[in-house]
Amino acid sequence: MTTSSASASAPITPLRGIHHLKFAVSDLPRALAFYEQAFGARRIPHFDHRHENGSVYAHILELQGLGTHLELRLNAAHAARHRLFNTLTITVDDRAALERWDWHLNILDLPHSPVLVSLLAWVMVIEDPDQNRIRLYTRESHGPELPPDADSPWLAD
């Protein structure tokens, strides 16, 4: 691909981070309840997106430690197409943190993988009601003596 001399000399405006993330969901109240339970999310009501008739089609959530907002957008067709896709990976400190997440999610009876071995670290996969998959991935790494759980259905994309 070629670029003109004018565009090649123009400075690129810097990026400033992620404004927000968005998940398509098929049932807004059900998705909201899941994210509140699983992640302690807090809905920001004045950021709700509404149709002209006043009906809500998106909630904006705050998740402590995520660093940006999460939008739950009502769109059943897109939610169905994205089913089982690994859309978001969030960093946690170590395997012990994943063990605490496992305990928390088991208490709530929410769908998630066991702690798995990934290529470089440990990972856990959490599935929302539309089967959007969120991975929790550790900063702590392991050595090459641990082969990845490559056959786990939780790690299939």
C-alpha positions in Angstrom: 0.0 0.0 0.0 1.4 3.4 -0.9 0.8 6.6 1.0 1.0 10.1 -0.3 3.7 12.4 0.9 1.1 14.6 2.6 -0.3 11.8 4.7 3.2 10.4 5.4 4.3 13.6 6.9 1.2 14.3 9.0 1.5 13.3 12.6 -0.8 10.7 13.9 -3.1 11.8 16.7 -2.3 9.7 19.7 -4.7 7.2 21.1 -5.9 7.8 24.6 -7.0 4.4 25.8 -10.2 2.4 25.6 -13.4 4.4 26.0 -15.6 1.4 26.7 -16.2 -2.3 25.8 -19.5 -3.6 24.4 -21.2 -7.0 24.6 -24.3 -8.0 22.7 -26.9 -9.6 24.9 -30.2 -11.2 24.3 -31.9 -10.3 27.6 -30.8 -7.0 29.2 -32.1 -7.6 32.8 -30.6 -11.2 32.9 -27.2 -9.9 31.6 -27.2 -7.1 34.1 -27.9 -9.4 37.0 -25.1 -11.7 35.9 -22.5 -9.0 35.7 -23.6 -7.6 39.0 -23.3 -11.0 40.7 -20.2 -12.3 38.9 -18.1 -9.1 38.9 -19.8 -6.8 41.3 -20.6 -4.5 38.4 -22.5 -1.3 39.1 -24.9 0.1 36.6 -24.7 3.8 35.8 -28.4 4.6 35.2 -27.8 8.1 33.7 -25.7 6.5 31.0 -28.5 4.1 29.9 -29.2 4.2 26.2 -32.9 4.7 25.3 -35.1 4.6 22.3 -37.3 7.6 21.5 -40.2 5.8 23.2 -38.1 5.6 26.5 -37.3 1.9 26.4 -33.8 1.0 27.4 -31.6 -0.9 24.9 -28.2 -0.6 26.7 -26.8 -0.4 30.2 -23.4 1.0 30.9 -21.6 -0.7 33.8 -18.6 0.1 36.0 -16.4 -2.9 37.0 -13.8 -2.2 39.6 -10.3 -2.7 38.2 -11.4 -3.0 34.5 -10.2 0.5 33.7 -13.1 1.3 31.4 -16.9 1.0 31.2 -18.7 -2.1 29.9 -21.8 -1.6 27.7 -24.4 -4.4 27.6 -26.2 -3.8 24.3 -29.5 -5.5 23.6 -29.0 -7.3 20.3 -30.1 -11.0 20.2 -28.8 -11.6 16.7 -25.3 -10.4 17.4 -25.3 -12.2 20.8 -26.1 -15.5 19.0 -23.3 -15.0 16.5 -20.7 -14.2 19.1 -21.6 -17.2 21.3 -18.6 -19.0 22.8 -16.2 -16.4 21.4 -13.4 -15.2 23.7 -14.0 -11.5 23.5 -12.2 -10.1 26.6 -9.2 -11.2 28.7 -8.7 -9.5 32.0 -5.5 -9.6 34.0 -5.4 -11.0 37.6 -2.3 -11.3 39.8 -1.7 -15.0 40.1 -3.0 -18.6 40.3 -4.2 -17.9 43.9 -6.4 -15.1 42.6 -8.0 -17.6 40.1 -8.6 -20.0 43.0 -10.5 -17.2 44.8 -12.5 -16.5 41.6 -13.3 -20.2 41.4 -14.6 -20.2 44.9 -16.7 -17.0 44.3 -18.2 -18.3 41.1 -19.0 -21.7 42.6 -20.8 -20.1 45.5 -23.0 -18.2 42.9 -23.3 -21.3 40.7 -22.1 -19.4 37.6 -20.6 -21.2 34.6 -16.8 -21.1 34.4 -13.9 -23.3 33.7 -11.5 -24.7 36.3 -8.1 -23.1 36.5 -6.4 -24.1 33.3 -2.9 -24.0 32.0 -2.4 -21.7 29.1 0.7 -21.2 27.0 2.4 -18.8 29.4 0.3 -18.6 32.5 -2.9 -19.8 34.2 -6.4 -18.9 32.9 -10.0 -19.2 33.9 -12.9 -18.7 31.5 -16.3 -17.3 32.7 -19.4 -17.5 30.5 -22.2 -15.0 30.7 -25.9 -15.9 30.0 -25.3 -15.4 26.2 -22.2 -17.5 26.4 -19.9 -14.5 25.9 -16.6 -15.8 27.2 -14.4 -13.7 29.5 -10.9 -14.9 30.4 -9.1 -14.1 33.6 -5.4 -14.4 32.8 -2.6 -14.3 35.4 0.4 -12.0 35.4 2.2 -14.8 37.1 3.7 -17.2 34.5 4.7 -20.8 34.8 7.6 -22.8 33.3 7.7 -24.8 30.1 7.3 -28.0 32.1 3.5 -27.4 32.2 1.9 -28.2 28.9 -1.1 -26.1 28.0 -4.6 -27.5 28.4 -5.0 -27.4 24.6 -7.8 -29.9 24.5 -10.1 -28.0 27.0 -13.4 -27.0 25.4 -13.1 -23.8 27.4 -10.1 -22.7 25.4 -11.5 -23.4 22.0 -12.2 -20.2 19.9 
